[in-house]
Amino acid sequence: MYLKPTDDVGKTLTIAVDGQVLHHRSVRCIRLWEQDAQAA
C-alpha cells in the first residue's frame, strides 16, 4: 500500500544478495491517491 506518489516503487519485489536475485515477485499494489476518499 502506497500512501503518496513519492512512496511508489512499483509492482515488483526483488531480493538480491551480491547481485544474485533470490526472490522476484509481482505484488498487488494499492495507491491511496487513486482511490475515492468519499467512497471509502
PQR file of N, CA, C, O and H, with PARSE charges and radii, in Angstrom:
ATOM      1  N   MET A   1       0.859  -1.167   0.000 -0.4000 1.5000
ATOM      2  CA  MET A   1       0.000   0.000   0.000 -0.0000 2.0000
ATOM      3  C   MET A   1       0.904   1.229   0.000  0.5500 1.7000
ATOM      4  O   MET A   1       1.784   1.373   0.849 -0.5500 1.4000
ATOM      5  N   TYR A   2       0.673   2.096  -0.956 -0.4000 1.5000
ATOM      6  CA  TYR A   2       1.441   3.339  -1.048 -0.0000 2.0000
ATOM      7  C   TYR A   2       0.563   4.498  -0.617  0.5500 1.7000
ATOM      8  O   TYR A   2      -0.564   4.643  -1.090 -0.5500 1.4000
ATOM      9  H   TYR A   2      -0.041   1.979  -1.646  0.4000 1.0000
ATOM     10  N   LEU A   3       1.081   5.319   0.281 -0.4000 1.5000
ATOM     11  CA  LEU A   3       0.308   6.444   0.811 -0.0000 2.0000
ATOM     12  C   LEU A   3       0.371   7.669  -0.079  0.5500 1.7000
ATOM     13  O   LEU A   3      -0.588   8.437  -0.152 -0.5500 1.4000
ATOM     14  H   LEU A   3       1.996   5.201   0.665  0.4000 1.0000
ATOM     15  N   LYS A   4       1.508   7.859  -0.765 -0.4000 1.5000
ATOM     16  CA  LYS A   4       1.660   9.029  -1.630 -0.0000 2.0000
ATOM     17  C   LYS A   4       2.539   8.655  -2.829  0.5500 1.7000
ATOM     18  O   LYS A   4       3.319   7.706  -2.748 -0.5500 1.4000
ATOM     19  H   LYS A   4       2.287   7.236  -0.706  0.4000 1.0000
ATOM     20  N   PRO A   5       2.420   9.386  -3.934 -0.5600 1.5000
ATOM     21  CA  PRO A   5       3.157   9.033  -5.150  0.2800 2.0000
ATOM     22  C   PRO A   5       4.662   8.867  -4.958  0.5500 1.7000
ATOM     23  O   PRO A   5       5.271   8.031  -5.625 -0.5500 1.4000
ATOM     24  N   THR A   6       5.264   9.629  -4.080 -0.4000 1.5000
ATOM     25  CA  THR A   6       6.716   9.514  -3.898 -0.0000 2.0000
ATOM     26  C   THR A   6       7.119   8.206  -3.220  0.5500 1.7000
ATOM     27  O   THR A   6       8.291   7.833  -3.252 -0.5500 1.4000
ATOM     28  H   THR A   6       4.768  10.309  -3.538  0.4000 1.0000
ATOM     29  N   ASP A   7       6.160   7.504  -2.604 -0.4000 1.5000
ATOM     30  CA  ASP A   7       6.432   6.202  -1.981 -0.0000 2.0000
ATOM     31  C   ASP A   7       6.407   5.058  -2.996  0.5500 1.7000
ATOM     32  O   ASP A   7       6.932   3.978  -2.725 -0.5500 1.4000
ATOM     33  H   ASP A   7       5.207   7.807  -2.578  0.4000 1.0000
ATOM     34  N   ASP A   8       5.806   5.286  -4.151 -0.4000 1.5000
ATOM     35  CA  ASP A   8       5.541   4.239  -5.130 -0.0000 2.0000
ATOM     36  C   ASP A   8       6.831   3.711  -5.764  0.5500 1.7000
ATOM     37  O   ASP A   8       7.553   4.450  -6.433 -0.5500 1.4000
ATOM     38  H   ASP A   8       5.379   6.163  -4.371  0.4000 1.0000
ATOM     39  N   VAL A   9       7.104   2.441  -5.546 -0.4000 1.5000
ATOM     40  CA  VAL A   9       8.286   1.815  -6.159 -0.0000 2.0000
ATOM     41  C   VAL A   9       7.891   0.713  -7.139  0.5500 1.7000
ATOM     42  O   VAL A   9       8.742  -0.064  -7.571 -0.5500 1.4000
ATOM     43  H   VAL A   9       6.518   1.841  -5.003  0.4000 1.0000
ATOM     44  N   GLY A  10       6.619   0.641  -7.489 -0.4000 1.5000
ATOM     45  CA  GLY A  10       6.178  -0.311  -8.495 -0.0000 2.0000
ATOM     46  C   GLY A  10       5.506  -1.546  -7.936  0.5500 1.7000
ATOM     47  O   GLY A  10       5.179  -1.623  -6.751 -0.5500 1.4000
ATOM     48  H   GLY A  10       5.928   1.272  -7.137  0.4000 1.0000
ATOM     49  N   LYS A  11       5.305  -2.526  -8.832 -0.4000 1.5000
ATOM     50  CA  LYS A  11       4.546  -3.730  -8.503 -0.0000 2.0000
ATOM     51  C   LYS A  11       5.418  -4.975  -8.401  0.5500 1.7000
ATOM     52  O   LYS A  11       4.905  -6.092  -8.472 -0.5500 1.4000
ATOM     53  H   LYS A  11       5.571  -2.464  -9.794  0.4000 1.0000
ATOM     54  N   THR A  12       6.712  -4.805  -8.238 -0.4000 1.5000
ATOM     55  CA  THR A  12       7.576  -5.972  -8.091 -0.0000 2.0000
ATOM     56  C   THR A  12       8.439  -5.834  -6.846  0.5500 1.7000
ATOM     57  O   THR A  12       8.817  -4.736  -6.438 -0.5500 1.4000
ATOM     58  H   THR A  12       7.129  -3.898  -8.181  0.4000 1.0000
ATOM     59  N   LEU A  13       8.732  -6.972  -6.264 -0.4000 1.5000
ATOM     60  CA  LEU A  13       9.596  -7.035  -5.095 -0.0000 2.0000
ATOM     61  C   LEU A  13      10.763  -7.942  -5.464  0.5500 1.7000
ATOM     62  O   LEU A  13      10.564  -9.106  -5.812 -0.5500 1.4000
ATOM     63  H   LEU A  13       8.425  -7.864  -6.595  0.4000 1.0000
ATOM     64  N   THR A  14      11.963  -7.417  -5.389 -0.4000 1.5000
ATOM     65  CA  THR A  14      13.149  -8.190  -5.731 -0.0000 2.0000
ATOM     66  C   THR A  14      14.110  -8.178  -4.556  0.5500 1.7000
ATOM     67  O   THR A  14      14.444  -7.124  -4.016 -0.5500 1.4000
ATOM     68  H   THR A  14      12.125  -6.471  -5.106  0.4000 1.0000
ATOM     69  N   ILE A  15      14.549  -9.372  -4.168 -0.4000 1.5000
ATOM     70  CA  ILE A  15      15.544  -9.507  -3.105 -0.0000 2.0000
ATOM     71  C   ILE A  15      16.787 -10.111  -3.744  0.5500 1.7000
ATOM     72  O   ILE A  15      16.734 -11.183  -4.347 -0.5500 1.4000
ATOM     73  H   ILE A  15      14.278 -10.228  -4.606  0.4000 1.0000
ATOM     74  N   ALA A  16      17.910  -9.407  -3.603 -0.4000 1.5000
ATOM     75  CA  ALA A  16      19.163  -9.874  -4.193 -0.0000 2.0000
ATOM     76  C   ALA A  16      20.280  -9.779  -3.166  0.5500 1.7000
ATOM     77  O   ALA A  16      20.292  -8.885  -2.319 -0.5500 1.4000
ATOM     78  H   ALA A  16      17.953  -8.536  -3.113  0.4000 1.0000
ATOM     79  N   VAL A  17      21.220 -10.716  -3.255 -0.4000 1.5000
ATOM     80  CA  VAL A  17      22.404 -10.720  -2.410 -0.0000 2.0000
ATOM     81  C   VAL A  17      23.615 -10.845  -3.317  0.5500 1.7000
ATOM     82  O   VAL A  17      23.710 -11.774  -4.119 -0.5500 1.4000
ATOM     83  H   VAL A  17      21.210 -11.442  -3.943  0.4000 1.0000
ATOM     84  N   ASP A  18      24.528  -9.914  -3.186 -0.4000 1.5000
ATOM     85  CA  ASP A  18      25.735  -9.888  -4.026 -0.0000 2.0000
ATOM     86  C   ASP A  18      25.403  -9.954  -5.515  0.5500 1.7000
ATOM     87  O   ASP A  18      26.100 -10.607  -6.292 -0.5500 1.4000
ATOM     88  H   ASP A  18      24.451  -9.159  -2.535  0.4000 1.0000
ATOM     89  N   GLY A  19      24.327  -9.268  -5.898 -0.4000 1.5000
ATOM     90  CA  GLY A  19      23.942  -9.201  -7.302 -0.0000 2.0000
ATOM     91  C   GLY A  19      23.168 -10.406  -7.811  0.5500 1.7000
ATOM     92  O   GLY A  19      22.731 -10.402  -8.961 -0.5500 1.4000
ATOM     93  H   GLY A  19      23.760  -8.738  -5.267  0.4000 1.0000
ATOM     94  N   GLN A  20      22.986 -11.431  -6.999 -0.4000 1.5000
ATOM     95  CA  GLN A  20      22.232 -12.620  -7.402 -0.0000 2.0000
ATOM     96  C   GLN A  20      20.811 -12.505  -6.864  0.5500 1.7000
ATOM     97  O   GLN A  20      20.603 -12.359  -5.659 -0.5500 1.4000
ATOM     98  H   GLN A  20      23.342 -11.435  -6.065  0.4000 1.0000
ATOM     99  N   VAL A  21      19.831 -12.571  -7.773 -0.4000 1.5000
ATOM    100  CA  VAL A  21      18.429 -12.441  -7.387 -0.0000 2.0000
ATOM    101  C   VAL A  21      17.965 -13.725  -6.696  0.5500 1.7000
ATOM    102  O   VAL A  21      18.031 -14.813  -7.267 -0.5500 1.4000
ATOM    103  H   VAL A  21      19.999 -12.690  -8.751  0.4000 1.0000
ATOM    104  N   LEU A  22      17.497 -13.575  -5.461 -0.4000 1.5000
ATOM    105  CA  LEU A  22      16.996 -14.719  -4.695 -0.0000 2.0000
ATOM    106  C   LEU A  22      15.487 -14.864  -4.836  0.5500 1.7000
ATOM    107  O   LEU A  22      14.971 -15.978  -4.928 -0.5500 1.4000
ATOM    108  H   LEU A  22      17.443 -12.691  -4.996  0.4000 1.0000
ATOM    109  N   HIS A  23      14.785 -13.744  -4.852 -0.4000 1.5000
ATOM    110  CA  HIS A  23      13.330 -13.732  -4.994 -0.0000 2.0000
ATOM    111  C   HIS A  23      12.937 -12.570  -5.889  0.5500 1.7000
ATOM    112  O   HIS A  23      13.477 -11.470  -5.773 -0.5500 1.4000
ATOM    113  H   HIS A  23      15.204 -12.839  -4.777  0.4000 1.0000
ATOM    114  N   HIS A  24      11.991 -12.825  -6.778 -0.4000 1.5000
ATOM    115  CA  HIS A  24      11.440 -11.777  -7.631 -0.0000 2.0000
ATOM    116  C   HIS A  24       9.946 -12.064  -7.744  0.5500 1.7000
ATOM    117  O   HIS A  24       9.541 -13.068  -8.330 -0.5500 1.4000
ATOM    118  H   HIS A  24      11.552 -13.718  -6.872  0.4000 1.0000
ATOM    119  N   ARG A  25       9.142 -11.188  -7.185 -0.4000 1.5000
ATOM    120  CA  ARG A  25       7.695 -11.409  -7.130 -0.0000 2.0000
ATOM    121  C   ARG A  25       6.937 -10.193  -7.628  0.5500 1.7000
ATOM    122  O   ARG A  25       7.356  -9.051  -7.436 -0.5500 1.4000
ATOM    123  H   ARG A  25       9.471 -10.373  -6.708  0.4000 1.0000
ATOM    124  N   SER A  26       5.821 -10.463  -8.266 -0.4000 1.5000
ATOM    125  CA  SER A  26       4.859  -9.411  -8.567 -0.0000 2.0000
ATOM    126  C   SER A  26       3.923  -9.315  -7.378  0.5500 1.7000
ATOM    127  O   SER A  26       3.511 -10.334  -6.825 -0.5500 1.4000
ATOM    128  H   SER A  26       5.481 -11.390  -8.422  0.4000 1.0000
ATOM    129  N   VAL A  27       3.587  -8.105  -6.986 -0.4000 1.5000
ATOM    130  CA  VAL A  27       2.707  -7.902  -5.833 -0.0000 2.0000
ATOM    131  C   VAL A  27       1.541  -7.007  -6.216  0.5500 1.7000
ATOM    132  O   VAL A  27       1.645  -6.182  -7.124 -0.5500 1.4000
ATOM    133  H   VAL A  27       3.922  -7.277  -7.435  0.4000 1.0000
ATOM    134  N   ARG A  28       0.437  -7.179  -5.518 -0.4000 1.5000
ATOM    135  CA  ARG A  28      -0.706  -6.282  -5.694 -0.0000 2.0000
ATOM    136  C   ARG A  28      -0.368  -4.942  -5.087  0.5500 1.7000
ATOM    137  O   ARG A  28       0.309  -4.864  -4.062 -0.5500 1.4000
ATOM    138  H   ARG A  28       0.352  -7.849  -4.781  0.4000 1.0000
ATOM    139  N   CYS A  29      -0.827  -3.922  -5.701 -0.4000 1.5000
ATOM    140  CA  CYS A  29      -0.447  -2.582  -5.300 -0.0000 2.0000
ATOM    141  C   CYS A  29      -1.699  -1.721  -5.125  0.5500 1.7000
ATOM    142  O   CYS A  29      -2.564  -1.685  -6.001 -0.5500 1.4000
ATOM    143  H   CYS A  29      -1.377  -3.985  -6.534  0.4000 1.0000
ATOM    144  N   ILE A  30      -1.789  -1.034  -3.995 -0.4000 1.5000
ATOM    145  CA  ILE A  30      -2.892  -0.098  -3.755 -0.0000 2.0000
ATOM    146  C   ILE A  30      -2.289   1.295  -3.630  0.5500 1.7000
ATOM    147  O   ILE A  30      -1.443   1.552  -2.773 -0.5500 1.4000
ATOM    148  H   ILE A  30      -1.087  -1.064  -3.283  0.4000 1.0000
ATOM    149  N   ARG A  31      -2.740   2.175  -4.495 -0.4000 1.5000
ATOM    150  CA  ARG A  31      -2.275   3.567  -4.471 -0.0000 2.0000
ATOM    151  C   ARG A  31      -3.416   4.427  -3.920  0.5500 1.7000
ATOM    152  O   ARG A  31      -4.401   4.689  -4.610 -0.5500 1.4000
ATOM    153  H   ARG A  31      -3.427   1.966  -5.191  0.4000 1.0000
ATOM    154  N   LEU A  32      -3.263   4.861  -2.664 -0.4000 1.5000
ATOM    155  CA  LEU A  32      -4.362   5.554  -1.995 -0.0000 2.0000
ATOM    156  C   LEU A  32      -4.775   6.841  -2.695  0.5500 1.7000
ATOM    157  O   LEU A  32      -5.948   7.211  -2.647 -0.5500 1.4000
ATOM    158  H   LEU A  32      -2.463   4.649  -2.104  0.4000 1.0000
ATOM    159  N   TRP A  33      -3.852   7.525  -3.337 -0.4000 1.5000
ATOM    160  CA  TRP A  33      -4.204   8.778  -4.009 -0.0000 2.0000
ATOM    161  C   TRP A  33      -5.084   8.536  -5.235  0.5500 1.7000
ATOM    162  O   TRP A  33      -5.660   9.482  -5.773 -0.5500 1.4000
ATOM    163  H   TRP A  33      -2.899   7.225  -3.377  0.4000 1.0000
ATOM    164  N   GLU A  34      -5.198   7.268  -5.692 -0.4000 1.5000
ATOM    165  CA  GLU A  34      -6.068   6.946  -6.825 -0.0000 2.0000
ATOM    166  C   GLU A  34      -7.468   6.539  -6.365  0.5500 1.7000
ATOM    167  O   GLU A  34      -8.353   6.342  -7.198 -0.5500 1.4000
ATOM    168  H   GLU A  34      -4.730   6.499  -5.256  0.4000 1.0000
ATOM    169  N   GLN A  35      -7.683   6.411  -5.056 -0.4000 1.5000
ATOM    170  CA  GLN A  35      -8.961   5.948  -4.504 -0.0000 2.0000
ATOM    171  C   GLN A  35      -9.863   7.134  -4.164  0.5500 1.7000
ATOM    172  O   GLN A  35      -9.395   8.229  -3.854 -0.5500 1.4000
ATOM    173  H   GLN A  35      -6.964   6.572  -4.380  0.4000 1.0000
ATOM    174  N   ASP A  36     -11.145   6.884  -4.232 -0.4000 1.5000
ATOM    175  CA  ASP A  36     -12.134   7.900  -3.884 -0.0000 2.0000
ATOM    176  C   ASP A  36     -12.334   7.929  -2.370  0.5500 1.7000
ATOM    177  O   ASP A  36     -12.894   6.992  -1.801 -0.5500 1.4000
ATOM    178  H   ASP A  36     -11.525   5.994  -4.485  0.4000 1.0000
ATOM    179  N   ALA A  37     -11.888   8.979  -1.729 -0.4000 1.5000
ATOM    180  CA  ALA A  37     -11.957   9.083  -0.269 -0.0000 2.0000
ATOM    181  C   ALA A  37     -13.406   9.064   0.221  0.5500 1.7000
ATOM    182  O   ALA A  37     -13.683   8.489   1.273 -0.5500 1.4000
ATOM    183  H   ALA A  37     -11.434   9.740  -2.191  0.4000 1.0000
ATOM    184  N   GLN A  38     -14.321   9.668  -0.505 -0.4000 1.5000
ATOM    185  CA  GLN A  38     -15.726   9.703  -0.098 -0.0000 2.0000
ATOM    186  C   GLN A  38     -16.327   8.294  -0.122  0.5500 1.7000
ATOM    187  O   GLN A  38     -17.137   7.953   0.740 -0.5500 1.4000
ATOM    188  H   GLN A  38     -14.095  10.135  -1.360  0.4000 1.0000
ATOM    189  N   ALA A  39     -15.942   7.487  -1.091 -0.4000 1.5000
ATOM    190  CA  ALA A  39     -16.464   6.125  -1.194 -0.0000 2.0000
ATOM    191  C   ALA A  39     -15.924   5.233  -0.083  0.5500 1.7000
ATOM    192  O   ALA A  39     -16.590   4.294   0.355 -0.5500 1.4000
ATOM    193  H   ALA A  39     -15.285   7.764  -1.792  0.4000 1.0000
ATOM    194  N   ALA A  40     -14.722   5.533   0.363 -0.4000 1.5000
ATOM    195  CA  ALA A  40     -14.121   4.722   1.426 -0.0000 2.0000
ATOM    196  C   ALA A  40     -14.811   4.985   2.737  0.5500 1.7000
ATOM    197  O   ALA A  40     -14.448   4.396   3.755 -0.5500 1.4000
ATOM    198  H   ALA A  40     -14.181   6.295   0.007  0.4000 1.0000
TER
END
